[in-house]
Amino acid sequence: MIVALSALFIGLVTAFTSIYSAYVDREYARASVWPRLEIFRSYNVNSFSYGVTNNGTGPALIKYAKIQYGSKYIKTWKEIASFNNITQSHIGNSTLSPQNNITPVSYKGVDAKVFVKADDLIGIELCYCSIYEECWVIDRGNRPTPVEACAIDKEQKFLQ
C-alpha cells in the first residue's frame, strides 16, 4: 500500500512538473518574440520627422494608425495645411522587425518651425500585435496598453 501511494505521489509530482514546464516554455516563447513600439519625433531648424521604432524582441504587426489633428481624425498628412512638401511612407498594415524603425513622415527644407507648431495639435495612435496575436495600443506617451484585438472605426483609420 505504501509503495502504491508513493508511486501515485511521484506520478502526480511528475505530471505537475511537466505541466508547469510546458507553461514556462510557452511564456518564454512569447517573451522571445515580444514587440515594443515607440513613437518619436525628431526636428531641428531644417528638418522634422515622426518615426516608429521596435525596441522589442519580435516583429510588430502594425494593424492600424490613427492620426488626430485637433479634434478631427485625418486620413492623410496632406489634410494638415502645413504638411505640404513632405516625404511620407505607409505605416498601417505593415511589419516592423525588431530593432528597426520607419519614418512615416519627414520634411527637409528651409523652416521646420511650422511643423513644430502643428505638432502640438497632432495625436498619433498605433495598434500592433505579436505573432501570437497579443495586441497593444500605443500613443505618443509610449505606454503600451494591452487590447483584445486591433479594431477600428473606418472613419478614424489613417490611410497613408
Contacts in CASP RR format, 6 or more apart in sequence:
PFRMAT RR
TARGET T0000
AUTHOR 0000-0000-0000
METHOD contacts of the structure
MODEL  1
MIVALSALFIGLVTAFTSIYSAYVDREYARASVWPRLEIFRSYNVNSFSY
GVTNNGTGPALIKYAKIQYGSKYIKTWKEIASFNNITQSHIGNSTLSPQN
NITPVSYKGVDAKVFVKADDLIGIELCYCSIYEECWVIDRGNRPTPVEAC
AIDKEQKFLQ
30 130 0 8 1.000
30 132 0 8 1.000
30 134 0 8 1.000
31 57 0 8 1.000
32 57 0 8 1.000
32 58 0 8 1.000
33 57 0 8 1.000
33 58 0 8 1.000
33 59 0 8 1.000
33 130 0 8 1.000
33 131 0 8 1.000
33 132 0 8 1.000
34 56 0 8 1.000
34 57 0 8 1.000
34 58 0 8 1.000
34 130 0 8 1.000
35 54 0 8 1.000
35 56 0 8 1.000
35 57 0 8 1.000
35 58 0 8 1.000
35 59 0 8 1.000
35 60 0 8 1.000
35 61 0 8 1.000
35 96 0 8 1.000
35 98 0 8 1.000
35 128 0 8 1.000
35 129 0 8 1.000
35 130 0 8 1.000
36 54 0 8 1.000
36 55 0 8 1.000
36 56 0 8 1.000
36 60 0 8 1.000
36 144 0 8 1.000
37 52 0 8 1.000
37 53 0 8 1.000
37 54 0 8 1.000
37 55 0 8 1.000
37 60 0 8 1.000
37 62 0 8 1.000
37 96 0 8 1.000
37 126 0 8 1.000
37 128 0 8 1.000
37 136 0 8 1.000
37 138 0 8 1.000
37 144 0 8 1.000
38 52 0 8 1.000
38 53 0 8 1.000
38 55 0 8 1.000
38 138 0 8 1.000
38 142 0 8 1.000
39 50 0 8 1.000
39 51 0 8 1.000
39 52 0 8 1.000
39 124 0 8 1.000
39 126 0 8 1.000
39 138 0 8 1.000
39 139 0 8 1.000
39 140 0 8 1.000
39 141 0 8 1.000
39 142 0 8 1.000
40 50 0 8 1.000
40 51 0 8 1.000
40 52 0 8 1.000
40 53 0 8 1.000
41 48 0 8 1.000
41 49 0 8 1.000
41 50 0 8 1.000
41 51 0 8 1.000
41 119 0 8 1.000
41 140 0 8 1.000
42 48 0 8 1.000
42 49 0 8 1.000
42 50 0 8 1.000
42 51 0 8 1.000
43 49 0 8 1.000
43 112 0 8 1.000
43 115 0 8 1.000
43 116 0 8 1.000
43 119 0 8 1.000
44 112 0 8 1.000
45 111 0 8 1.000
45 112 0 8 1.000
45 113 0 8 1.000
46 108 0 8 1.000
46 109 0 8 1.000
46 110 0 8 1.000
46 111 0 8 1.000
46 112 0 8 1.000
47 106 0 8 1.000
47 107 0 8 1.000
47 108 0 8 1.000
47 109 0 8 1.000
47 112 0 8 1.000
48 106 0 8 1.000
48 107 0 8 1.000
48 112 0 8 1.000
48 115 0 8 1.000
48 116 0 8 1.000
48 119 0 8 1.000
49 103 0 8 1.000
49 105 0 8 1.000
49 106 0 8 1.000
49 107 0 8 1.000
50 103 0 8 1.000
50 104 0 8 1.000
50 105 0 8 1.000
50 106 0 8 1.000
50 124 0 8 1.000
51 101 0 8 1.000
51 102 0 8 1.000
51 103 0 8 1.000
51 104 0 8 1.000
51 105 0 8 1.000
52 62 0 8 1.000
52 91 0 8 1.000
52 96 0 8 1.000
52 101 0 8 1.000
52 102 0 8 1.000
52 104 0 8 1.000
52 126 0 8 1.000
53 96 0 8 1.000
53 99 0 8 1.000
53 100 0 8 1.000
53 101 0 8 1.000
54 60 0 8 1.000
54 96 0 8 1.000
54 97 0 8 1.000
54 98 0 8 1.000
54 99 0 8 1.000
54 100 0 8 1.000
54 101 0 8 1.000
55 98 0 8 1.000
55 99 0 8 1.000
56 98 0 8 1.000
56 99 0 8 1.000
57 98 0 8 1.000
58 97 0 8 1.000
58 98 0 8 1.000
58 130 0 8 1.000
58 131 0 8 1.000
59 95 0 8 1.000
59 96 0 8 1.000
59 97 0 8 1.000
59 98 0 8 1.000
59 130 0 8 1.000
59 131 0 8 1.000
60 95 0 8 1.000
60 96 0 8 1.000
60 128 0 8 1.000
60 129 0 8 1.000
60 130 0 8 1.000
61 95 0 8 1.000
61 128 0 8 1.000
61 129 0 8 1.000
61 130 0 8 1.000
61 131 0 8 1.000
62 91 0 8 1.000
62 92 0 8 1.000
62 93 0 8 1.000
62 94 0 8 1.000
62 95 0 8 1.000
62 96 0 8 1.000
62 126 0 8 1.000
62 127 0 8 1.000
62 128 0 8 1.000
63 92 0 8 1.000
63 93 0 8 1.000
63 127 0 8 1.000
63 128 0 8 1.000
63 129 0 8 1.000
63 135 0 8 1.000
63 150 0 8 1.000
63 152 0 8 1.000
64 92 0 8 1.000
64 93 0 8 1.000
64 126 0 8 1.000
64 127 0 8 1.000
64 150 0 8 1.000
64 152 0 8 1.000
64 157 0 8 1.000
64 158 0 8 1.000
65 91 0 8 1.000
65 92 0 8 1.000
65 104 0 8 1.000
65 124 0 8 1.000
65 125 0 8 1.000
65 126 0 8 1.000
65 157 0 8 1.000
65 158 0 8 1.000
65 160 0 8 1.000
66 73 0 8 1.000
66 123 0 8 1.000
66 124 0 8 1.000
66 125 0 8 1.000
66 126 0 8 1.000
66 152 0 8 1.000
66 156 0 8 1.000
66 157 0 8 1.000
66 158 0 8 1.000
67 73 0 8 1.000
67 74 0 8 1.000
67 77 0 8 1.000
67 122 0 8 1.000
67 123 0 8 1.000
67 124 0 8 1.000
67 125 0 8 1.000
67 158 0 8 1.000
68 74 0 8 1.000
68 122 0 8 1.000
68 123 0 8 1.000
68 124 0 8 1.000
68 125 0 8 1.000
69 79 0 8 1.000
69 80 0 8 1.000
69 118 0 8 1.000
69 121 0 8 1.000
69 122 0 8 1.000
69 123 0 8 1.000
70 121 0 8 1.000
70 122 0 8 1.000
70 123 0 8 1.000
73 155 0 8 1.000
73 156 0 8 1.000
73 158 0 8 1.000
74 80 0 8 1.000
74 158 0 8 1.000
75 157 0 8 1.000
75 158 0 8 1.000
75 159 0 8 1.000
75 160 0 8 1.000
76 158 0 8 1.000
76 159 0 8 1.000
76 160 0 8 1.000
77 83 0 8 1.000
77 86 0 8 1.000
77 88 0 8 1.000
77 105 0 8 1.000
77 160 0 8 1.000
78 84 0 8 1.000
80 118 0 8 1.000
80 122 0 8 1.000
82 114 0 8 1.000
82 115 0 8 1.000
82 117 0 8 1.000
82 118 0 8 1.000
83 105 0 8 1.000
83 107 0 8 1.000
83 115 0 8 1.000
83 118 0 8 1.000
85 107 0 8 1.000
85 109 0 8 1.000
86 105 0 8 1.000
86 106 0 8 1.000
86 107 0 8 1.000
87 105 0 8 1.000
87 106 0 8 1.000
87 107 0 8 1.000
87 108 0 8 1.000
88 104 0 8 1.000
88 105 0 8 1.000
88 106 0 8 1.000
88 160 0 8 1.000
89 102 0 8 1.000
89 103 0 8 1.000
89 104 0 8 1.000
89 105 0 8 1.000
90 104 0 8 1.000
90 160 0 8 1.000
91 102 0 8 1.000
91 104 0 8 1.000
91 126 0 8 1.000
91 158 0 8 1.000
91 160 0 8 1.000
92 126 0 8 1.000
92 158 0 8 1.000
94 102 0 8 1.000
96 102 0 8 1.000
96 128 0 8 1.000
104 160 0 8 1.000
107 115 0 8 1.000
123 139 0 8 1.000
123 140 0 8 1.000
124 139 0 8 1.000
124 140 0 8 1.000
125 137 0 8 1.000
125 138 0 8 1.000
125 139 0 8 1.000
126 137 0 8 1.000
126 138 0 8 1.000
126 139 0 8 1.000
127 135 0 8 1.000
127 136 0 8 1.000
127 137 0 8 1.000
127 138 0 8 1.000
127 147 0 8 1.000
127 150 0 8 1.000
127 152 0 8 1.000
128 135 0 8 1.000
128 136 0 8 1.000
128 138 0 8 1.000
128 150 0 8 1.000
129 135 0 8 1.000
129 136 0 8 1.000
129 150 0 8 1.000
133 149 0 8 1.000
134 146 0 8 1.000
135 146 0 8 1.000
135 147 0 8 1.000
135 148 0 8 1.000
135 149 0 8 1.000
135 150 0 8 1.000
136 144 0 8 1.000
136 145 0 8 1.000
136 146 0 8 1.000
136 147 0 8 1.000
137 144 0 8 1.000
137 145 0 8 1.000
137 147 0 8 1.000
137 150 0 8 1.000
138 144 0 8 1.000
138 145 0 8 1.000
END
